[in-house]
Amino acid sequence: MQVIKRDGRVTEFNPERIVKAVSLAMSHTPGGVDIELANKIALNVQKQLEDKMQTTVYEIQDLVEKRLMASSRKEVAQEYITYRYNRDVARKSKTKEMFLEIIEAKANDVTRENANMNTDTPAGMMMKFASETTKPFVDDFLLSPEAREAYQQGYIHIHDKDYYPTKSLTCLQHPLDKILKNGFRAGHGASRPAKRIETASIIGCISMETVQNEMHGGQAIPAFDFYLAPYVKLTFIEEIKKIEEFLGKDLSKLYDYQPKDYLKKELGNLEGEERYIQTAINSTVGRVHQAMEAFIHNMNTIHSRGGNQVVFSSINYGTDTSPEGRCIIREVLLSTERGVGNGETPIFPIQIWKKKRGVNYLPEDPNYDLYKLACKVTAKRFFPNFINLDASFNKHEKWRADDPNRYMYECATMGCRTRVFSNRHGEKTSVGRGNLSFTTVNIVRIAIESALEAQEQCDLHFELGRGSEEKMTEKYKKTVKNIFKKKLEKYTDIAARQLYDRYKFQCTAVAKQFPMLMSGLWQGSEELGPNDTVEKVLKQGTLALGFIGLAECLTVLTGKHHGESEEAQKLGLEIVGQIDEACKNYSERYDLNYSCFATPAEGLSGRFTKMDRKKYGIILGVTDRDYYTNSNHVPVWYKCTAEHKAKIEAPYHALTGAGHIFYIELDGDATHNPDTIEAVVDLMDKYDMGYGSVNHTRSRCLDCGFENADADLKECPMCGGTNIDTIQRITGYLVGTTSRWNKGKLAELHDRVTHSGLGEMSEK
């Protein structure tokens, strides 16, 4: 007989549960426990229900109460009723406590799970209420028993689990050209195709905001410069027409004029057509700058998902060498450098420079001047980050310098690091595609378990963690490695199956559930009718299988992390290589795009650590901090040169096709030495890395605008004000206040050290 529990889960009938509950109630009465009577009541209830295939907890409890009332121990019935009530209250108390903490805007790991979300606002509170009450539903009804157990025990983490029931996808690289050319419908109104740069800028914002409400991850534009370039030309023509109208002359022959570059210049002694052309260029540049400024302002103020967070947006640019494309690039950089509002550093969009030899990296390249500007802006404003299109795994065999649509073959990235490129179901491209969902494996826990089992098998007993390598025999090393690899295979299999199950659930959605996304933005969706399921187009997306804490994992297995030991580095590459190879096998098994992910741990950074510390205690160099190291990074607290960090982390980029990032922590004010930014890009080029960024600090007085690189600035030296805003990078994106950071990420921030050696490199 099956029993339906209070939360809807189904379990087998067990009379011992009745005996236990009745005995507990008896223990609170003067007559004490009568085990014989308790067993008799349990058997009577079981006999009364024996003809049923299914019952409920409530029906069982009602029958127990009736049997107690009919027995000689009527006083036990009252205790049992009280016990039943108290159990119900206890079950609800955890939810109550959690809700009260949300209501009272307390800063904890629940309310600070995502630093981009303001859970102190009414909309933010509603989102957290919904989020925390949805997760148990997913556990009970949407996960397989093995996935649920692996999640609850801390072997895997299912990202965006609260969005699971909505069937939404993670992220998208917007084919913005489709929207700009064709217009779109959102809500109750339709947008006409863009005809000028201002309209194109606004439509780009609305596009990302609208789709953000249909997805649970980030939004990106893969070729911002290429998409907006045509509207620079249209704006130029519009300016010529204004002059034409003012003068009453026919200047139509100037419509097709192609400027060598769009640069503002003094009119001076220019006359005739030269004066008209330069006037139009000056006005066009001014309008483009305002449009880029508006785009950045909008992306920092427009809210989505019920109004509780700004759009998690990214733009990729840098490879359009046309005069119009260069104009877009230049003005978005200058607008970023100037800042938003009162000169604050813009948090969004995350800007990504597409670095490519022959286009913008070498002094002879056509966009080299803009690359220099990009480095200067990054030194002050953190952005742009840099994606290396010359990396072996980012190249596309179809890319041609003279192809006007070459952006289709340029890898783009988004958000913290998400990468989508290879595709077993179509063209290798980032455009119109995104991630479907991702799940992370706790390789640290697997390592701890493996080490303890290996000690038993080898009859060795020593403390795990830093410095334990001296006690490891060759037999032990071989044993622990074999055990670890088998366990890793087990849990990556569970994670891969869970990703597939979620994919199949997502496939049951119909196109009208995602009206903007499935109107042609997601690759192939233009062929869907409103009531068609999305199954035939979702295969264009990716499923990411991630990992966290490689440094701590290796410390358990070898006594040192990969930044300080060649042996550990070799094993680290084997481990991540095993996950990468497994993803290739899963791609074949499920006929989907599985790929290995260097997980950007934010809310997860502390969850796994807390669970593992509770079970295994404090392990030196492993569970002794409040966080695990982000993916395959060298630990943030480990002091080393920038080049050493690059050498260690670089090989992992080729193994993590779903996304990765390399970063350097700068000391001092980078605005005085933008060459250090170039040095970081040089490291990426030298060591075949795919994506990188530079961390530093900008503190700003919001009263007078004073800025410096002092992370501990409390009082403005200019005006004495204390209204200080300090920008920090939490993973791949910026946060203007650490008050929204969770405990794990705050601990990591405190431990970060700077990386030396960039000054020497830039001189070379």
N, C-alpha and C positions, 0 to 999 in steps of 0.2 A: 504494500500500500504506500502511495506517495502522499507526502504532506506539503501543502503550499504554505510557505512561511510568510511573515508579515510584509517582507519586502518583495514578495513575488517569486522568490527562488523556490525550487522544488527539491525535496530531500526524501530519503526513505524513513518510514515510521520506525521509531526506536522506543520501546516501552521503558527502557532504562532512564530516559529523560523524565518520564512521569514519576518514576520512583525517586529520582534525585530531587525533583521539585517538591513533592509531597513530604519527603523526609526533611527537607530544609524548613518547610512550614511547621512541621511537627516539633522541630528543635527549638522553636520559639514559644512553645506552649508548656504548661506545667507537666503534662503527661509524657513529654519526651518523645523520642523516635520509636515508632512501632514499624519495623521493617516488614514484618509479615503483612500488616494492613496495607502498607504502601504498595507492596507487590500485588496484593489482591486487587486493589483499585486499578492498577496498571493493566492487569490481565482482564478485568471486567470491561475497561474502556476498549481494549484491543478486541475483545470478543464482540462488543457492540458494533464495532466498525469493520468487522472482518469481511463483510459482503461488499464493502466499498473499494473501488480502485484508487480513489483520491479523496482526501479530506483537507481541512485547514487547521492551523494552530488554534484558532479561536474555537472551533468545534470541539477539539480535544480538551481544551481548558474548561469549556462549559460542562462537558461530561465529567471531568475530574471534580469540579465543584459540586455537582449533583450527587456523586458517589460519596463525597466527604460529608455532605449534609445528611445523607441517608445512613451514615455509619455512626458508631458510638462516639466518634471524635469530632463532634460538630464544631468545636472551637477551632479546629485545624482549618476548617473551610474559610473562616474569616482571615486567618493568617495567610492562607493560600491566595485569597483575593487581594490582600495587601501586597503580598509578594509579587503577584501578577502585575499590579498597578505600578509598583516600584521599578520592576523590570522595564515596563513601557517608558517610564520617565527617564530611566538611565539610558535607554537607547536614544532618546530624543535630546538628552542633555548635551552631548557632544555637538550636535547640530546647532543647538541653542547657543552654546558658547561661541561657536564659530560665527554664527550670525551676529551675535552681540559685538564681537570684535570688528566685524565689517561695519556695523551700524555706528560704532564709536570711533571709526576711522583709525583703529590701532595699526601700527606698523609691525607686521609680522610676515612670515613666509607665505601666508595665504593671500594677504592683501598686496604684497610686494612681489608676487610671482613674475609679473611683467612690468619692467620699469617704464614702458611706453604707455601704460594704462593708469589712469588716475582713478583709483577705486574710492577716493574720498568724495567724489561727486555723486549725486543721485543716480545718474546713468551708470556710473562705474559700479556703484553698490548693486544695482539691479543685475549687471553683468556678472558680478561675483556670486550673488545669490543663485543665479541660474547655473553658473559654472559649477559651483560646489555641490548643487543638488543633482546635476546631470551625471556627474562622474560615477556615482554608485549605480545608476541605471545602466550605464555602459558596462560596468563590471558584471552585473547580474544578467543582462539580457543580450549583449552584443559581443562579448568576448567568449572564446572557447575556454573550457576549464583550465587547460594548460597555460594559455596566455594570461588568464586572470590570476592564476597562482604565481606565475613568473613575475607579473607586475606587482602583486601585493607583497611578495617576498623580496623585491628589490633587485631582480635579475635583469629586468627590462623596464624601460619607461616609454609609455605611449604618449607622444606629444599631441597637444591640442585635443586631449581626450574629451573635454567638455563639448567640442564641436562635432564629435563622432556621430551623434544621432542626426545632425543636420545634413549629412552626406556631402558637406562642402569640401572643396579642395584647398590645398595650402596656398599656392602662389601662381603668379602669371607674369610673363614678359609680354607686355601689350604691343600688338601690331598697330600702333597709333595711326599709321598712315591710312588704314582702312576707315577709321572713325573720322579723321580729318577730311577725307575725300567724300565719304558717303553720309556723314552725320550719324546720329543715333537717337534712340528714344529711351528716356529714363524717367520713371514716375509717370506723370500725366502730360509731359510735353516732349516735343521732338526738337533736336538740334539740327540746324542746316549745316552743310559742308562749310569748312572754314575758307575765308577769302583773304584774310590778312593775319599778321603775326599775333595780334592781340587775341583774336578769336581762337587761333590754334593753341595758344598758351592756356587759355581758360578751358578749352575742351580737353586738353591733356590732363588738367587737374580733375575735372569732373569725371573723366573716364576712370581714373584711378580711385577716386572716392567712391564711385558707384559700385565698381567691381569689388572693392574692399568689403562692402557690406554683404557680398555674396560668397566671400571666402574667409578662411581663418588665418591666412598668412599675409605675406607682403605683396606689393605691387611694384612692377618695374617697367621702364621703357628701355628697350635694348639698343636703340639707335636714335637718341634724342636729337642729335645734330642733323642726321639724314632726314628724319621725319619733318622737322620744322624748317629746314632750308628752303623748300619751295615757297613758303609764305614770306620769306625775306624778299624774294624776287617780286612776288605779288604786291608787297608793301612798297617796294621801290617804284613799280609801275604806277601804283596809286599816287605816289608823291609826284611823279612826272605829270600825271593827269591834273593834279592840283595846280601845278605851275602852268600847265597848258591852259587851264580854265582862267587863271589869274591874268595871264598875258593875252588871252584870246588868240593863241597861235596853235597850229597843228604840230605837235611834237611826237606824233605816233611812231616816227622812225627811231625814237630813243627807247621805246618799250623793250626792244630786244638788246639794248646795250648791255654788255657784260663787264662790270667793273672787275679790275684785277683783285681788289679787296675792298671791303666795306670799312673804311676808316674816316673818321671825322677830320676835316681840314678847314683851315681858314679860307674864305672865298677870295680874299686878297684882290688881285688884279684880274681874276678869271672873268671872262666875258663869253657871251653867247651860249652855245651848247655846253661848253665846259662848265660854265657857271651853273646852268640848269642841272646838269648831271651831279655836280658836287653838292648842290643844295639838296637834291633828292637823296643822295647818299647820307648826308648829315642828318636829315630828318628820319631816314630809315633806321640808321644806327640808334638814334634816340628812342625810336619806338620799339626797336628790338630790345634795347636795354630795359625799358619800362616793362615790356612783356615778360622778360626773364626775371626781373625783380618781382613782378606780380606772381609769377609761377612759384617762386621760392616763398614769398609771403603766404600765398594760399596753402602751400603744402605744410606750412607750420601752423596754420590756424583752422583749416577746414577739418572738421571732425567726422568720424565714421563710427560704425558699429554702435548705434544708439547714442552717440555723442560723448563717449568716454575716452576716446583716444584719437590723436591725429593719424592720418593715413601713413602706414608704414611703407614709405615710398623710396624708390631708387631710380636713378637715371644713368645710362651708359652713354659716353660720347668720346670724341677725340680723333676719329679717323676720317671724317668727311673733310676733304681738302678743297672742296669748291668754295668760292668766295662767300656764298650764302651760308654754307655749313660752318666755315671759319667764323663768320659773324655771330652765329648762335653760340659757338663754343666760347668765343672771347667774352661776349656779354654775360653769359651765365657765370663765368668765372669772376668777372668784375663785380657782378651783383652779389655773388657769394662773399667776395673779399670785403665789400662794403658792409655786409651784414643786414639783418632785418630790424625793423622797429627803430630802436635807439642805437643801432649798431651792434646788436647781439649776434653771436654766431648762430647761423641757422642749423637746427637739428636735422631737419629733413628738407629736400630729399637726400638720401645717401647718394653721393655723386661718385661715379666710377670712371676713371680715365682709362680708355682702351689703348694701351701702349703697344706700338707695332713698328718694327724696323722698316725703313723705307717710307714711312708715313709721318711719324712724329717723335722718334727717339734719338736719331742722330742729327748732328748740326746741319747736314745737307738735306734733311727731310723737310717737306713742305710745311708741316705743322709743328716743327721743332720750337718755334717761338711761342706757340701756345702751350707746348709741354713745359717750357720754362715758366710760363705764367701759372700753369697748374701747380707746379711745385711750390711756387711762391705763395699761392692761395692756401695750399695744404699746410704750409708752415704756420699760417695764422689761423685757419678755420677748420683744420682736421681733414677736410674734404678738398679735392677728390681722393678716394682710394685708388688703387691701381690694379687693373687686370692685365696680365701679360699674354697678349695674343701670340707672342713668339714661343711660348712654352710648348713643348712637343705635343702635349695632350690637348692644347687649345687651338692647334692649327687645323685648317680645313683645306682639303685638296682642291676644292673648287674656287677658292678665293683668288681674285684677280684685281690688280690695282686699277684697271680701266673699266671694271664692271660697276655701273651706277648703283646696282643693288647688292654690292659686295657685303653689306651689313648682314645680309641673310646668312652669311658664312662666317660671321664673327661671333665668337663666344661672348656671352654677356653674363653678368652675375647680379645678385640682388641681396638686399637686406644684410644680415650678418655675414653670409658667405654662400648662399644657395646657388648651385650651378646646375644648369640643364643644357645638354648639348647633344650627346650621342642618342640615337633613336633606332631601335630595331624595327619600327613600324613606319618609317618614312625618312625624310631628309634630315640629316644631322644639322640642327639649328637650335638656337635659343628662342626664336621668335614664335609667339603664339602657343608657347608651351610653359609648363611649370611642374612643380612637385605635387603629388597627390596626397601623400602623408609620409611621416617618418617616425621611426621607433629606434631607441637607443639601447644598447646592451651594456650592462655594468661589468666591464672586464676586470675591475678591481675586486669585486666580490668573487668572481670566478677564480681569480688568482689566489685569493686568501683560502678559499675552499680547497683548491688544488694543492697548495703548499701544506696545509694541515694533513690532507690525505697522504701526500708524499712522505711526510715525516713519519706517519704511522707505518707505511710500507717499508721505509728504510730504517726504521727503529732509531730515528733521530728526533730530538726534541730541543728546539731553540726558539728564541723570540724572533718573530718575523719583523721585517722592516729594515731601515737603514743600518748598515754595518753587519748584516747577518751573512754576507757572502763568505766570510772566513769559515763558517761552520757548515757550508754546503759541500758535500762530496760530489764527485762526478756522477755517481749512481743517483744521488738525489736530484741533481740538475736534469738528468735525462728523464727521471721518473716524473718530476713535477711538470716538465715541459709536455710530456705525453698526456698526462692527466688534464692539463690546462687545455690543450688543443681539442680533446674529446668533449670537454665541457663547453668550450667556446662553440664548437659545431652544434651541440645540442641547443644552446640558447639562440644562436643565430638562426637555426631552423625554426624555432618557436616564433622568433620575431618576424621572419620572412613569411611564415604562414599567417601570422596575425595581420601583417600588411596586406596580404592577398585577401584575407577575409574582409578587411575594411574596404579594399578596392571593390570587391564584389558587392558589398553593401552600397558603396557610392554609385555603382553602376545602375542601381535600381531607381535613381533619381530621374526625373524627366526634365527636358530642356527648359520648360517654363519656370522651374524652380530657381534657375539662374538666368534671368532674362537678359542681362547685359553680357555676362560672360559667354553664354551660349548663342549669342547673336552673330557670331563670326570672329570673336576675339580668340577663343580657344580653337586651336587648329582643327579644321574639319567641321566645326559646329554649325557653319552656315548651311549645311545640308540637312540639319535636324528640323523637324516640325515641333511645335510647342509641346505635344504629348509624347514625343519620341523619347525613349530612354537615352541616356548619355553614354551607354556602354561602348558603342562603336568608336567614340572619339577619345575616351579616357585613356586608351592604350598609348596615346601620344605623350602622356605624362610620365613621371618617374616615381619610383618608390625608394625611399632612402633608408638605409640601415646604418645607424650611427654607433659611435663608441665614445666613451668619456674616460679620462683618467689614465691614459697610457703611462704617464710618469709614475703614478702610484702603483699601477699594475706591475711595472718592471721592477720597482723597488721591492715589492713582495717576492717576485720570482728570482731576482738577482742580487738584491741588497743595495742597488743603485738605480738611478733613473738614466734615461738615454742621453741626457746632456753631459753626464760625467763618466760614462762607461761605454766603450766600444762593444763589449759583450751585450750590454743592455740594448744598445742601438740596433745591433744585429737581430736580437730577439724581437724588438719592437717592430721592425720592418717585416719580420715573419708573421707576427700577430695581425697587423693591419693588412698584410698581403693575403693572409688566410680569409679575412673578412671580404676583401676585394674579390678574391677568387670565388668565394661562396656566392657573392652577388652575381657574378657571371653565370654560375650554375643555376641560381634561382631565376635568372632571366630566361634561361633555356627551359627550366622546369615549368614555369608559369607563363612563359611567352610574354613577359612584360619587362619594362626598363628598370631593373633593380640596380642600385649603385651604392657604394660605400660612402659614408658621410662623416666628416670630422665635426661632430656635433657641437654647435655653439651653446655651451651650457650656461643658462642663466638661472631659471627657477630650479633646474635639475642639479646645479652645481652643489647644492647642499643636501638635497633629498637622499641621494645614494649614500653620501658620507654619514649622515645621521643614522640611517638604517644599519650600515655596516659597523659603525662604532658601537651601537647598541648591542649588536650580536657578538662582535669579536673584540670589543674593547679598544683602547687606544694603542695603535701601532705606529711606531716612530717613522715619520716620513710618508705615512699612508692615511691614517684616520685621525691624526693629531691636529689637523686644521679643520675649519668649517666648510671646506670645499674640496672637490677633486679638480685637478688641472684640466683646463679646457682641451678636449680631444687629444691631439698628438703634440701639443706645445711643450717646450721645455718649461718647467715650473716658473711661475712669475717671480718667485723669491730667489731663484738661482742666478748668481752674478756671473755674467759672461759677456764676451764681445758680441757685437751685432753679427759679425761674420760667422762666429761659432754657432750662434743660434740659427743662422741661415743654413749652414751645412747640415745641422742635425734635422731641422724640420723640413727642408726641401724635398727629400725623397718621398715623403708621405703625400705630397700633392698629387703625384701621378697615380697614387693608389686610392685617392678619395674623390672620385668623379662627381659625387653629389654636392661637393662643396668643401672648401678649406680656406684658411687665411694665415698669412704670416704677418706679424706685427713687430715693430720695434718701439721701445719706450724711450723717449728722448728726455734728456736732462736740460733744464734751462729754457730760454725763450727761443723757439725755433724760428721766429720771425726775423731774427738777425742773421740766420744762416740757412736759407732755403736749399743750399747745396746738400745739406744732410738728407733732404727728401730725395734728391736725385741719387744719392748714395744708396738709399734703401731700394729704389727701383733698379739700380745697377746690380744689387745683390739678387734680386728676383731674376734678372736677366742672366746673371752668371750661373746661378744654381737651378735654373729651369723650374722656377716656382710660378704658380698660377695666379695668385691674388694676394695683395698685401696692403697694409695701412701703417700709419705712423701715429703713435699715442703720445700726447703731451698734455699740458694743462693750460687753459685760458680762464683766468678769473677776471670778472668785469664788475665795476661799480655801476649799478643800474641808475644811480642818481646823476652822475656826471659823465659816465662813459669811459673812465680810466680803465686800462687793461694791462695785465702782466701775466707771467707764467707761475705765479706763486699759488700753489694749491691750498695753502693755509691762510690766504688773505682774509682777514676778518674786518679790517677797517681801511677805508680808502685813504691813501697818502695824499690825495689831491684835495678832497672835500671833507674827509673825516666821516663819510657815510658808512653805514654797516649793511646796506642793502646790496650784498655781493652775490653774484651768480657765477658758479664754477662749473665749467663743462668738462665732462669725463667720458671716455668711451667704455661702455659696459661690456659689449662683445664686439659686434661689427658696427654698431650704431651709437650715437651720442645721447647723453642724458644731461639735461641742464641742472638737475638737482639730485644728489645722492639720497635724498629722503625717500625716494621711491625704490631704492635698491634693497634686495633681500639680504639676509644676514650673511649668506655664503659669499655673495658678490662683494659686499662691503669688506669682508675679511680678505678676500683676494686683492681688492684695491689697496688695502693697507699694506699688503705684502709685496706689491710690485716694486721691482728695482729697475733702474735704467740700464741701457746697453751701450757700452763704450765702443770706440773704434771708428765711428762714422766720420769724424773730422779728418782722420788720416786717409780714409778711403776717398773722401770728396776731393782732397788735394791731389790724389793720384788721377 
